Amino acid sequence: MFAPVPSLEAPRVATSSGNAANTAVWAEGSASAAPLRSRWTGKWQPTWGPGVGVLAALASHTARRARRSPGGPSGPAVREQKRAKKAERERRLEKFRSPYVPNRHEPPPLTARGAPKTGAWENGTPETEQMRQGQFTSPWTGQVYDRWSAEGRLQRNTDRQGGLARSRAYETPTQRQIATAVEERDSDHTPEWAKYYPGLAPVDKLPLTQRRTGAQVQTFDRHAYRAGNFGDIFKQLLVHTIVELKVEKKESPVWYVEPCGGEGEYHVSRMRGELDDRPSMRWPKAEDLYSVLQDQDLTYMPPEVKGWMETVQMLNFSEDMEFEETGEGADKAPKGIQWLPSTTMVALRLLRKQDPVTIWEDSRRAFAPLFNFVRNWSSKVQPHIELIFKDGLKHCHRRWVQHKPGSISEVYGKYNGQRGVVFIDPDYTRGGEAERCKTLIVDLWKHWRSATVVITYPIGPQYEKKARDFNMSVRRADKTLDLMTIEAYVENKAWHEDSKEDRWRGYGALISQPPHTTAERTKAALKVVCDSLATMPEAEPIHFRIEKLRL
């Protein structure tokens, strides 16, 4: 046992910093053997020996550091600041890096993090592009490949990319889309209604929020139910006259516009099913006119009649356009002609390559057949066709009257003084069509002077007054308009006082700025048609009237 040796009292050593204070000790004398309580463990320890000297030196060093930087952050705080700065620097660099998934079949990009561990690139990317001493440069990937190199082969620090056995050098972008189509289909969560052409999805597949908007709620009868009636024949003859007169007058382009396009062509079955109780279409039909004209000599016939017959023959007997009829009623198809023309088809056969064509249709059920019609027959006509799924009356007014930037044609560009033919065959059951047509015909005369506008309308005893009032309202709206009306009527021989059918029915057209000799040529064509149809046993009297519209 050592006896305590008295010594002078040593000064206390303390620090002002947090870490230093925890490591400080109280030394009552380095040479003294009196035990002291340790501030670290709380136990009594001797104050003499090698360990005591080391602790004293450590405390002294800590105190000196605290005196040099009084009030500084602690060690953990400094380390936390460094980690935060490093993390922030990594976040900034992340914007310029691309995540790299190791792939043994392709080289890593220069900005990739990490490198593949196997394959031809397991040794890292080449230092220079000259090290890629291959024999084939892919135009799709931009990489150089050794055409005959074995898989995974390396020669004298030359990167062979594993040869074409594993490379995608010959893969084109289209082939790549086909290869990945299966993967995309498996991960595709697109709703069923979004896979249809915009606006053509069935109503029952639409979400509730879209079923209640616009035309998706209100549906209208297709014209295919009544195609090929006497009104269609009348309109097609009239369109032929106006378009041909416009085209033959000058070589300058004629912009043909149909705001209500329809379906392009129609089948003679008129979508009639076995259990359909609809009454048969009344005489005369397009089939009746074709039957009385097919055996006649058309050499000296009016051009409108000859053009109508050629259009029907083109749709039904074109040698290079063979269509196979399939379905439940294919074997029950009637003999003779199967397809009926539309005003669109008649006009397209007369227009030239320099003539723009714009067709609008806003009905989902009609736009799909119209789209197929344009796809099938566009190669047989000269003009290029612009087909748009929108409200034609509204967008025709925007393009040529309001001149809105968003309404400029994506195909033909801005209107540049072309002459025009605007043929409007509206469905008056929608409501408000008459007022919209009146606004359009009046405003087009102010903003498109070289355009001929045709508006058709049905006429009969029940709504004759409405048709007359509509024509006179257009007449009073602008007295400078050059207006002409052409109307054709078919009498009902079997009519009596208790009959449910009208005594007569007819169709008319209001023409603004008609070309010269329109009345004479239409009169000649209608007279030939009426005389030809009068030879049929079930013929009924047909009359027509052509006159200038005056107040």
C-alpha positions in Angstrom: 0.0 0.0 0.0 1.3 3.5 -0.8 1.0 6.2 1.7 -0.5 9.4 0.6 2.2 12.0 -0.2 1.2 15.6 0.4 1.7 18.0 -2.6 0.7 21.4 -3.7 -2.9 21.6 -5.0 -3.0 21.6 -8.7 -5.4 24.0 -10.5 -8.7 22.6 -11.8 -8.9 21.9 -15.5 -12.2 22.6 -17.2 -13.5 23.4 -20.7 -16.3 25.5 -22.0 -17.4 23.2 -24.9 -19.9 20.4 -24.4 -17.6 17.5 -25.5 -14.6 18.8 -23.6 -16.6 19.2 -20.4 -17.6 15.5 -20.6 -13.9 14.5 -20.8 -12.5 16.8 -18.2 -11.2 15.3 -14.9 -10.4 16.9 -11.5 -6.7 16.3 -10.7 -5.8 17.2 -7.1 -2.2 16.5 -7.9 -0.6 14.2 -10.5 1.8 12.7 -7.9 -0.9 12.2 -5.3 -2.2 8.6 -4.8 -5.5 9.8 -3.3 -8.4 8.2 -5.1 -10.8 10.4 -7.1 -14.3 9.6 -8.4 -14.3 9.3 -12.2 -16.8 11.5 -14.0 -17.1 8.9 -16.7 -17.9 5.7 -14.7 -18.7 7.2 -11.3 -16.2 4.9 -9.6 -13.2 5.8 -7.4 -9.9 5.4 -9.2 -6.3 6.1 -8.3 -4.8 9.4 -9.5 -1.3 8.1 -10.1 -0.2 6.0 -12.9 0.2 6.0 -16.8 -3.5 6.1 -17.5 -4.0 9.2 -15.4 -1.4 11.0 -17.5 -3.0 10.1 -20.8 -6.4 11.3 -19.5 -4.9 14.6 -18.4 -3.2 15.1 -21.7 -6.5 14.4 -23.6 -8.4 16.9 -21.4 -5.7 19.5 -21.9 -5.9 19.1 -25.7 -9.7 19.3 -25.7 -9.6 22.4 -23.6 -7.1 24.1 -26.1 -9.4 23.3 -29.0 -12.4 24.7 -27.2 -10.5 27.9 -26.4 -9.5 28.4 -30.1 -13.1 28.1 -31.3 -15.4 29.2 -28.5 -19.1 28.6 -29.1 -18.7 26.3 -32.2 -21.0 23.4 -33.2 -20.5 20.1 -31.7 -19.1 17.1 -33.5 -22.4 15.4 -34.3 -23.8 18.7 -35.6 -20.8 19.1 -37.9 -21.2 15.6 -39.3 -24.9 16.1 -39.9 -24.1 19.3 -41.9 -21.7 17.3 -44.0 -24.2 14.6 -44.7 -26.8 17.2 -45.7 -24.4 18.9 -48.1 -23.5 15.6 -49.7 -27.2 14.6 -50.0 -28.0 18.0 -51.6 -25.1 17.5 -54.1 -26.4 14.1 -55.0 -29.8 15.5 -55.7 -28.4 18.1 -58.0 -26.4 15.6 -59.9 -29.4 13.2 -60.2 -31.0 15.6 -62.8 -28.0 15.0 -65.1 -27.8 11.2 -64.6 -29.9 8.5 -66.1 -30.7 5.4 -64.0 -28.9 2.4 -65.5 -30.2 -1.1 -65.4 -27.4 -3.5 -66.2 -28.0 -5.3 -69.5 -25.5 -7.7 -70.9 -26.8 -7.1 -74.4 -26.2 -3.3 -74.7 -23.5 -0.9 -73.7 -24.1 1.4 -70.7 -24.5 5.1 -71.5 -21.7 7.5 -70.7 -23.8 9.1 -67.9 -24.9 5.8 -66.4 -24.3 5.0 -62.7 -22.5 1.8 -62.3 -21.7 -0.8 -64.9 -22.8 -4.3 -65.9 -21.0 -7.2 -64.3 -21.3 -9.7 -67.1 -21.3 -9.8 -70.9 -19.2 -8.0 -73.4 -19.2 -4.8 -71.3 -18.2 -6.2 -68.0 -14.8 -4.5 -68.2 -16.5 -1.1 -68.6 -17.0 1.3 -71.5 -14.2 1.8 -74.1 -12.0 4.8 -73.5 -12.6 6.1 -77.1 -14.9 5.2 -79.9 -11.9 4.1 -82.0 -11.7 1.0 -79.8 -14.9 -0.3 -81.2 -13.3 -2.0 -84.2 -16.4 -3.7 -85.6 -17.5 -4.2 -89.2 -21.1 -3.0 -89.0 -22.5 0.3 -87.7 -26.2 0.1 -86.9 -28.2 3.0 -88.3 -30.7 2.6 -85.5 -28.6 2.3 -82.4 -25.5 4.1 -83.6 -23.2 1.3 -82.3 -20.5 -0.6 -84.1 -20.7 -4.4 -84.1 -18.5 -7.2 -85.3 -20.6 -9.0 -87.8 -19.0 -12.4 -87.2 -17.8 -12.1 -83.7 -18.8 -14.9 -81.3 -21.1 -14.2 -78.4 -19.2 -12.4 -75.6 -15.9 -12.3 -77.3 -13.1 -9.7 -76.6 -9.9 -9.3 -78.6 -7.0 -7.1 -77.7 -8.9 -4.5 -75.8 -11.4 -4.2 -78.6 -15.0 -4.2 -77.6 -16.9 -6.6 -80.0 -20.3 -6.0 -78.3 -20.9 -9.8 -78.2 -21.6 -10.0 -82.0 -24.9 -9.8 -83.8 -26.0 -13.0 -82.0 -27.1 -10.9 -79.1 -27.1 -7.4 -80.6 -30.2 -5.4 -81.8 -28.3 -3.9 -84.7 -30.9 -4.8 -87.3 -33.9 -3.9 -85.3 -35.8 -0.9 -86.7 -38.1 1.3 -84.6 -41.2 -0.4 -86.0 -39.8 -3.8 -85.1 -39.0 -2.6 -81.7 -42.6 -1.4 -81.2 -43.9 -4.8 -82.3 -41.6 -6.6 -79.9 -42.7 -4.4 -77.0 -46.4 -4.4 -77.9 -47.1 -7.6 -75.9 -45.5 -6.1 -72.8 -47.4 -2.8 -73.2 -50.7 -4.7 -73.7 -50.2 -6.6 -70.5 -49.7 -3.4 -68.6 -52.3 -1.4 -70.4 -55.1 -0.1 -68.2 -56.9 2.0 -70.8 -60.7 2.0 -70.4 -62.6 0.3 -73.1 -64.4 3.5 -74.3 -61.0 5.3 -74.8 -59.9 2.7 -77.4 -62.5 3.8 -79.9 -62.1 6.6 -82.4 -62.8 9.9 -80.6 -66.5 10.3 -80.3 -67.5 6.9 -81.7 -67.6 4.9 -78.4 -71.0 3.3 -77.7 -73.0 5.2 -75.1 -73.2 2.2 -72.8 -69.4 2.0 -72.5 -69.0 5.7 -71.7 -68.6 6.9 -68.2 -71.6 8.6 -66.7 -69.9 12.0 -66.8 -69.6 11.8 -70.6 -72.9 10.3 -71.4 -74.7 13.5 -70.6 -72.8 15.8 -73.0 -73.8 17.0 -76.4 -74.6 14.5 -79.2 -73.5 11.5 -77.0 -76.9 11.7 -75.3 -79.1 12.7 -78.2 -79.0 10.2 -81.0 -80.7 10.6 -84.4 -81.8 8.2 -87.1 -79.2 7.4 -89.7 -79.8 8.5 -93.3 -79.1 4.8 -94.2 -82.7 4.0 -93.2 -84.1 6.2 -96.0 -81.3 6.4 -98.5 -82.0 6.3 -102.2 -85.4 8.0 -102.1 -86.5 10.6 -104.6 -85.0 13.4 -102.5 -81.5 11.8 -102.8 -81.9 11.6 -106.6 -83.0 15.2 -106.8 -80.0 16.4 -104.6 -77.4 14.4 -106.6 -78.6 15.8 -109.9 -78.4 19.3 -108.5 -74.9 18.9 -107.0 -73.7 17.5 -110.4 -75.0 20.6 -112.2 -73.5 23.1 -109.8 -70.1 21.4 -109.4 -69.6 20.8 -113.1 -70.5 24.4 -114.0 -68.0 25.7 -111.4 -65.2 23.4 -112.5 -65.6 24.0 -116.2 -65.6 27.8 -115.9 -62.0 28.3 -114.8 -58.9 26.3 -113.9 -58.7 28.0 -110.5 -59.4 25.7 -107.5 -63.0 25.1 -106.3 -63.3 24.4 -102.5 -66.1 21.8 -102.1 -67.6 21.8 -98.5 -70.2 19.5 -97.0 -71.0 20.4 -93.3 -73.3 17.4 -93.0 -71.4 14.6 -94.7 -73.5 11.5 -94.2 -72.0 8.1 -94.8 -70.7 8.3 -98.4 -72.5 5.3 -99.7 -75.5 3.3 -98.7 -76.7 -0.3 -99.1 -80.0 -1.1 -100.8 -81.2 -3.1 -97.8 -81.5 0.2 -95.9 -80.6 -1.7 -92.7 -83.8 -3.6 -92.7 -83.9 -6.7 -90.5 -86.1 -9.8 -90.8 -88.4 -8.6 -88.0 -88.4 -5.0 -89.1 -92.0 -3.7 -89.5 -91.1 -0.4 -91.2 -93.2 0.3 -94.3 -91.4 -0.1 -97.6 -90.0 3.0 -99.2 -92.3 4.8 -101.5 -91.9 5.1 -105.3 -89.6 6.3 -106.9 -86.4 4.8 -105.5 -82.8 4.9 -106.9 -83.2 1.3 -107.9 -86.3 2.2 -110.0 -84.4 5.0 -111.9 -81.5 2.7 -112.6 -83.7 -0.1 -113.9 -85.4 2.2 -116.5 -82.1 3.8 -117.6 -79.8 0.8 -117.7 -81.0 -0.4 -121.2 -81.3 3.1 -122.7 -78.7 4.8 -124.9 -77.1 7.5 -122.7 -75.2 9.2 -125.5 -77.5 12.2 -125.8 -78.7 12.2 -122.2 -78.0 15.3 -120.0 -74.6 15.0 -118.3 -76.3 14.9 -114.9 -78.1 11.7 -115.8 -75.1 10.1 -117.4 -72.9 11.0 -114.4 -75.5 9.5 -112.0 -75.5 6.3 -113.9 -71.7 6.1 -114.1 -71.5 6.7 -110.3 -73.9 3.8 -109.6 -72.0 1.5 -111.9 -68.7 2.5 -110.3 -70.0 1.6 -106.9 -71.4 -1.7 -107.9 -69.5 -3.0 -110.9 -66.0 -1.6 -110.5 -63.6 -4.4 -111.7 -60.6 -3.3 -109.5 -62.7 -2.8 -106.4 -64.0 -6.2 -105.3 -65.8 -6.3 -102.0 -66.8 -9.5 -100.3 -70.2 -9.4 -98.6 -70.3 -11.3 -95.3 -72.7 -11.6 -92.5 -76.1 -13.1 -91.8 -77.9 -11.6 -94.7 -75.2 -11.9 -97.3 -76.8 -14.8 -99.1 -80.2 -13.0 -99.2 -78.9 -9.9 -101.0 -81.2 -8.7 -103.8 -80.2 -9.0 -107.4 -79.0 -5.9 -109.3 -77.3 -3.0 -107.7 -76.2 -3.3 -104.1 -74.8 0.2 -103.3 -76.4 3.6 -103.7 -74.4 6.9 -104.2 -74.4 10.0 -102.1 -73.9 13.7 -103.1 -70.4 13.3 -101.8 -69.6 10.6 -104.3 -71.2 12.5 -107.2 -69.1 15.6 -106.4 -65.8 13.8 -105.9 -66.0 12.3 -109.4 -66.2 15.8 -110.9 -63.6 17.6 -108.8 -60.0 17.9 -109.9 -56.7 17.4 -108.2 -56.3 21.0 -107.3 -59.8 21.3 -105.7 -59.8 21.1 -101.9 -62.6 19.0 -100.3 -63.7 19.4 -96.6 -66.4 17.1 -95.1 -67.7 17.4 -91.6 -69.9 14.9 -89.7 -70.8 15.0 -86.1 -72.8 11.8 -85.8 -70.8 8.8 -84.3 -72.9 6.3 -86.2 -72.4 8.0 -89.6 -68.8 9.1 -89.2 -67.4 5.5 -89.0 -69.0 4.4 -92.4 -67.9 7.8 -93.9 -64.3 7.2 -92.7 -64.3 3.7 -94.4 -65.8 5.2 -97.5 -63.1 7.8 -97.9 -60.4 5.2 -97.2 -61.8 2.7 -99.8 -62.5 5.2 -102.6 -60.0 8.0 -102.2 -57.6 6.3 -104.6 -60.3 6.4 -107.3 -60.9 10.1 -107.2 -58.6 13.0 -107.9 -59.0 15.5 -105.0 -57.5 15.1 -101.6 -60.2 14.8 -98.9 -60.2 16.5 -95.5 -62.5 14.6 -93.1 -63.4 16.1 -89.7 -65.5 14.7 -86.9 -67.1 17.9 -85.7 -70.3 20.0 -86.0 -70.0 21.2 -89.6 -72.4 24.2 -89.5 -70.5 25.6 -86.5 -67.0 25.1 -87.8 -67.8 26.2 -91.3 -69.0 29.5 -89.9 -65.8 29.7 -87.8 -63.5 29.0 -90.8 -64.9 31.3 -93.4 -66.8 33.9 -91.4 -65.1 34.4 -88.0 -61.6 33.4 -89.3 -60.6 32.0 -85.9 -57.0 30.7 -85.8 -58.0 27.3 -84.5 -60.3 26.7 -87.4 -57.7 27.0 -90.2 -57.5 23.8 -92.2 -54.6 21.6 -91.2 -54.6 20.1 -94.8 -55.0 23.2 -97.0 -54.1 26.0 -94.7 -55.7 29.4 -94.7 -58.4 30.3 -97.2 -56.7 32.1 -100.1 -59.5 33.3 -102.4 -60.6 30.0 -103.8 -64.0 29.6 -105.4 -66.4 27.4 -103.4 -69.4 25.1 -103.3 -71.1 24.7 -99.9 -73.7 21.9 -100.0 -75.8 21.8 -96.8 -78.2 18.9 -96.3 -79.3 19.3 -92.6 -81.3 17.1 -90.4 -84.2 19.4 -89.3 -85.3 17.0 -86.5 -82.4 18.3 -84.3 -84.1 21.7 -83.8 -82.5 25.1 -84.6 -81.0 23.9 -87.9 -83.1 26.3 -89.9 -81.8 29.4 -88.0 -78.2 28.2 -88.2 -78.5 27.6 -92.0 -80.0 31.1 -92.4 -77.1 32.7 -90.5 -74.5 30.7 -92.5 -75.9 31.5 -96.0 -76.2 35.2 -95.2 -72.7 35.5 -93.6 -71.0 33.5 -96.3 -72.2 36.0 -98.9 -70.4 38.7 -96.9 -67.2 36.9 -96.3 -66.9 34.4 -99.2 -68.4 36.1 -102.3 -67.2 33.4 -104.8 -69.0 30.6 -103.0 -72.2 29.0 -104.1 -74.3 27.8 -101.1 -77.0 25.2 -101.5 -79.4 24.4 -98.6 -81.9 21.5 -99.1 -85.2 21.0 -97.3 -88.2 18.6 -97.4 -91.5 20.0 -98.4 -95.1 18.7 -97.9 -98.6 19.9 -97.0 -97.8 19.8 -93.2 -94.7 21.8 -93.3 -94.9 23.8 -96.6 -95.5 27.0 -94.7 -92.3 26.5 -92.7 -90.3 26.0 -95.8 -91.7 29.1 -97.5 -91.1 31.2 -94.3 -87.5 30.0 -94.2 -86.8 31.0 -97.8 -88.4 34.4 -97.3 -86.5 35.1 -94.1 -83.3 34.6 -96.0 -84.5 36.8 -98.7 -85.4 39.6 -96.2 -82.1 39.2 -94.3 -80.0 40.4 -97.3 -81.6 41.9 -100.4 -78.4 41.7 -102.3 -78.4 37.9 -102.4 -79.0 36.2 -105.7 -81.3 33.4 -104.6 -83.0 30.6 -106.6 -85.3 27.8 -105.5 -85.7 24.5 -107.2 -88.4 22.1 -106.0 -89.8 18.7 -107.2 -93.1 17.2 -106.1 -94.5 13.6 -106.3 -98.3 13.2 -106.1 -100.0 10.4 -104.3 -102.5 8.7 -106.7 -104.0 6.6 -103.9 -104.7 9.5 -101.6 -108.2 10.0 -100.1 -109.6 12.0 -97.3 -109.1 9.2 -94.7 -105.6 8.4 -95.9 -102.7 8.6 -93.4 -100.2 9.6 -96.1 -99.8 13.1 -97.5 -101.5 14.1 -100.8 -98.1 15.0 -102.2 -94.5 15.2 -101.0 -91.4 16.8 -102.4 -87.9 18.2 -101.9 -86.5 21.6 -102.5 -83.2 23.5 -102.6 -82.4 27.2 -101.9 -79.3 28.2 -103.9 -77.3 31.4 -103.2 -75.2 32.7 -106.1 -76.0 29.9 -108.6 -73.7 29.6 -111.6 -74.9 30.7 -115.0 -77.3 28.3 -116.7 -78.0 26.4 -113.5 -81.8 26.6 -114.0 -81.6 25.4 -117.7 -79.4 22.4 -117.0 -81.4 21.3 -113.9 -84.6 21.6 -115.8 -83.3 19.4 -118.6 -82.0 16.8 -116.2 -85.2 16.6 -114.1 -87.4 16.4 -117.3 -85.5 13.3 -118.5 -85.7 11.7 -115.1 -89.5 12.4 -114.9 -90.2 11.1 -118.4 -88.1 7.9 -117.7 -89.8 7.2 -114.4 -93.3 7.8 -116.0 -92.9 4.6 -118.1 -93.1 2.4 -115.0 -96.4 0.7 -114.3 -96.6 2.1 -110.7 -95.6 5.6 -111.8 -97.1 8.7 -110.2 -97.2 12.2 -111.5 -94.0 14.2 -110.8 -93.7 18.0 -111.2 -90.8 20.5 -110.6 -90.6 24.2 -110.4 -87.5 26.5 -110.8 -87.8 30.3 -110.0 -85.9 33.3 -108.7 -86.7 34.1 -105.1 -88.0 37.7 -104.8 -89.9 39.7 -102.2 
